[in-house]
Amino acid sequence: MEILTMSDLQVSLIIIGIIVIAAVAGFNWLQQLRYQRKIQAAFDHEHDDILLDTHNSDEPFQRIEPKFNKKTSSDSALDNVIQTNDQYDLPPAESKKTLVTPTPAHPTNITSQASSGTSSTATSPLLDYDSNTNYIVNIRSDSVIANTHIAKLLQRKFDFGKPVFWLGQQDKDEPWQEITNESNVDSDGYCHLKGCLQLADRSGPISEVNLSKFRDLVLDFSSHVNASAECPDIVSTNEKAVKLDRFCAEVDVMIGINIISKDDGAFVGTKIRALAEASGFRLESDGLFKYRDDSNNILFTLNNYESAPFLLENIKSLTTHGVTFLLDVPRVAHGERVFDQMTHLAKIFTNTLGGIMVDDNRVPLSDSGIQKSKQQLIEIQSLMKKNHINSGSPSALRLFV
């Protein structure tokens, strides 16, 4: 029998092979440990969570407005996240920009996109309420109408299917004030009242029945307090409401940018959150990342391309095949500028996540698609202005909700 023995060279090669394998495994372990520490530091080290930490909830967050072809501090903040891109084993990012075809939003019930804390810069609330979008009644009295009587009007403000707003004037030479339950308690009453019943919103126009109910309330109230009332015709007002609703449906458009993964890959929730927060978004309780201006108005949102919302409790374990930027055209002032901000951030997300921009049919779009959608936005907002409803104004925010 022949006995096989290993030479010194073979033994040496085996030992060297074992050492190389151990070195590679050790290096990979160190890289993984370093990556885990970076991710942990990004979310755990002095990281204020707006959903849990109420102490600083009213303080404005710092954000630099993004601009094309310039490296801003917002871009610098993203660099720290972008440097970890290789850890996700994503394909190389594409540089081209595309945009989905704008889709009509009316009368679809949009998920809670109303801006909180929106306030008018007008010197008088009269400028916020006009007869184009409201059924306006006048109640005049020779004496002050006590706040106890006005409180009964305020109790009925939700009874007519659309929002009702009350304005008051304490004296003919006094400025107009918007009357709330709180301000009414502190007041000594008013001698002149205006009731503003909204004519339409995204659920449709006000009905003739509700218009009649509101008019009857005003007439009964005026008779009770010995005041005179002026109420416009119900039939013609209802026709105006139907026309207003039809116009709103024509201009109610949402422009979106879909960024989807390549080759059935997936985006990691932690990386989406890191990118979003570095860009100026905040994750809110309805599962949307919202990009707000200094007045707390929503400019655009970042949604999950799939049905699951982005929730704080599952963002670390979430994966998705895409994200969607959405701009609600009639609710945003200076839409052209906001559109540029959104497309700039979408480009950063596309490059960093290694995704591609597509339309609603998952077809990549060219740069001309971006310009076409931008031009449509400009035309819509110009048409709104022509019809005395400025996009992003208090009137528009009430109509498109």
KAZI-V69402 format. One record per residue. RES is the residue in one letter. SS is DSSP state (A for helix, B for strand, O for the rest). OMEGA is omega in whole degrees, -180 to 180 (NA if undefined). NEAR is the number of other C-alpha atoms within 8 Angstrom. Layout:
res/ss/omega/near
RES/SS/OMEGA/NEAR
RES/SS/OMEGA/NEAR
This chain:
res/ss/omega/near
M/O/-178/2
E/O/-180/3
I/O/-180/4
L/O/179/4
T/O/180/4
M/O/178/7
S/O/177/6
D/A/-180/6
L/A/180/7
Q/A/179/8
V/A/-180/9
S/A/180/8
L/A/178/8
I/A/-180/8
I/A/179/8
I/A/179/8
G/A/179/8
I/A/-180/8
I/A/180/8
V/A/179/8
I/A/179/8
A/A/-180/8
A/A/179/8
V/A/179/8
A/A/179/8
G/A/179/8
F/A/178/8
N/A/179/8
W/A/179/8
L/A/178/8
Q/A/180/8
Q/A/179/8
L/A/179/8
R/A/179/8
Y/A/-180/10
Q/A/179/8
R/A/178/8
K/A/-179/8
I/A/-180/8
Q/A/180/9
A/A/-178/8
A/A/-174/9
F/A/-174/8
D/A/-174/7
H/O/178/7
E/O/-178/5
H/O/-180/7
D/O/178/5
D/O/-173/6
I/O/-179/11
L/O/-176/8
L/O/-176/5
D/O/-178/9
T/O/-175/7
H/O/-177/5
N/O/-173/7
S/O/-178/7
D/O/-178/5
E/O/180/5
P/O/179/5
F/O/-177/5
Q/O/179/5
R/O/175/7
I/O/180/8
E/O/179/6
P/O/177/10
K/O/-179/10
F/O/171/6
N/O/175/4
K/O/179/5
K/O/-178/8
T/O/176/9
S/A/174/7
S/A/177/14
D/A/180/10
S/A/178/9
A/A/180/10
L/A/-176/11
D/A/-179/8
N/A/178/8
V/A/-177/11
I/A/-178/8
Q/O/-180/7
T/O/-174/9
N/A/-176/11
D/A/-178/7
Q/A/-176/6
Y/A/180/6
D/O/180/6
L/O/177/8
P/O/177/6
P/O/-177/6
A/O/174/11
E/O/-175/9
S/O/-174/7
K/O/-178/7
K/O/175/11
T/O/-175/14
L/O/178/15
V/O/174/14
T/O/180/10
P/O/-178/9
T/B/179/7
P/B/-178/8
A/O/-175/11
H/O/0/10
P/O/179/8
T/O/-179/7
N/O/-178/8
I/O/-178/7
T/O/170/4
S/O/177/6
Q/O/180/7
A/O/178/7
S/O/175/9
S/O/177/6
G/O/180/7
T/O/-180/9
S/O/-178/5
S/O/176/8
T/O/-179/4
A/O/-180/7
T/O/180/4
S/O/178/9
P/A/177/12
L/A/-178/8
L/A/-180/7
D/A/-175/10
Y/O/-179/10
D/O/-177/9
S/O/176/7
N/O/-176/5
T/O/-178/12
N/B/168/11
Y/B/-172/12
I/B/177/12
V/B/178/13
N/B/175/11
I/B/-179/13
R/B/179/10
S/B/177/11
D/B/178/6
S/B/-178/5
V/B/175/10
I/B/-174/11
A/O/-179/9
N/A/177/12
T/A/176/6
H/A/-179/9
I/A/178/11
A/A/179/10
K/A/175/8
L/A/-178/9
L/A/180/10
Q/A/-176/7
R/O/-171/7
K/O/-180/10
F/O/-173/9
D/O/-169/6
F/O/174/11
G/O/176/7
K/O/-180/12
P/O/175/9
V/B/177/11
F/B/-180/10
W/B/175/12
L/B/-178/14
G/B/177/13
Q/B/-176/13
Q/O/176/12
D/O/-176/8
K/O/179/7
D/O/-178/4
E/O/178/7
P/O/176/7
W/O/179/11
Q/B/172/9
E/B/-174/9
I/B/172/10
T/O/178/8
N/A/-178/8
E/A/-178/6
S/A/180/8
N/A/179/13
V/A/-178/7
D/A/-176/6
S/O/175/7
D/O/-179/8
G/O/-176/11
Y/B/178/13
C/B/-179/15
H/B/-179/13
L/B/170/12
K/B/175/11
G/B/-176/12
C/B/179/13
L/B/-175/11
Q/B/-173/13
L/O/-177/13
A/B/168/15
D/B/-175/13
R/O/176/11
S/O/177/8
G/B/-179/8
P/B/175/11
I/O/-179/14
S/O/177/7
E/A/179/9
V/A/-179/6
N/A/174/10
L/A/180/12
S/A/179/9
K/A/180/9
F/A/178/9
R/A/-180/10
D/A/177/8
L/A/-178/8
V/A/-180/11
L/A/179/9
D/A/-180/8
F/A/-179/9
S/A/178/12
S/A/-178/9
H/A/-177/7
V/O/178/8
N/O/178/7
A/O/176/11
S/B/-178/9
A/B/175/11
E/B/-177/7
C/O/179/8
P/O/-179/8
D/O/-175/6
I/A/-175/9
V/A/-179/7
S/A/178/7
T/A/178/10
N/A/176/13
E/A/177/8
K/A/179/8
A/A/179/13
V/A/178/11
K/A/178/8
L/A/180/12
D/A/179/12
R/A/178/8
F/A/180/8
C/A/179/11
A/A/-179/11
E/A/-176/7
V/A/-176/9
D/O/-174/13
V/B/173/13
M/B/176/12
I/B/-176/13
G/B/175/12
I/B/176/15
N/B/173/15
I/B/-177/14
I/B/-179/12
S/O/-180/14
K/O/170/10
D/O/178/4
D/O/175/6
G/O/-178/7
A/O/173/10
F/B/-177/12
V/B/-177/11
G/A/-179/12
T/A/180/10
K/A/176/9
I/A/-179/9
R/A/180/9
A/A/178/10
L/A/-176/11
A/A/-177/11
E/A/175/10
A/A/-179/10
S/A/-180/12
G/O/176/12
F/O/169/11
R/B/177/10
L/B/-177/14
E/O/-167/10
S/O/179/7
D/O/176/7
G/O/179/11
L/O/167/13
F/B/-176/13
K/B/180/13
Y/B/-174/11
R/B/175/11
D/O/-176/8
D/O/177/6
S/O/177/7
N/O/176/10
N/O/179/11
I/B/176/13
L/B/174/12
F/B/-177/12
T/B/173/12
L/B/-176/11
N/B/171/13
N/B/178/13
Y/O/176/11
E/O/-171/8
S/O/-176/5
A/O/177/5
P/O/174/9
F/O/-180/12
L/O/-176/10
L/O/-173/7
E/O/-179/5
N/O/-176/8
I/O/-178/11
K/O/-179/8
S/O/-175/8
L/O/167/9
T/B/-178/8
T/B/180/12
H/O/178/12
G/B/174/13
V/B/-178/13
T/B/169/12
F/B/180/13
L/B/176/12
L/B/-179/12
D/B/-166/12
V/A/-176/14
P/A/-177/16
R/A/-174/11
V/O/174/14
A/O/180/9
H/O/-173/7
G/A/-179/11
E/A/180/9
R/A/180/7
V/A/177/10
F/A/179/10
D/A/177/10
Q/A/-177/11
M/A/-179/10
T/A/176/10
H/A/179/11
L/A/179/10
A/A/178/11
K/A/178/11
I/A/179/8
F/A/-179/12
T/A/-180/15
N/A/-175/12
T/A/-180/10
L/A/-178/11
G/O/-179/14
G/O/177/14
I/B/178/12
M/B/-177/15
V/B/174/16
D/O/-177/14
D/O/176/8
N/O/179/5
R/O/177/6
V/O/179/7
P/B/-179/9
L/O/-179/13
S/O/176/10
D/A/179/9
S/A/176/7
G/A/177/12
I/A/-179/11
Q/A/179/8
K/A/179/8
S/A/178/12
K/A/179/10
Q/A/177/8
Q/A/177/8
L/A/-179/11
I/A/-179/10
E/A/180/8
I/A/-177/11
Q/A/175/13
S/A/178/8
L/A/177/8
M/A/180/13
K/A/179/10
K/A/180/7
N/O/172/6
H/O/173/7
I/O/-178/10
N/O/179/11
S/O/180/14
G/O/179/11
S/O/176/12
P/A/178/10
S/A/-179/12
A/A/180/13
L/A/177/13
R/A/-179/8
L/A/-173/11
F/O/179/11
V/O/NA/10
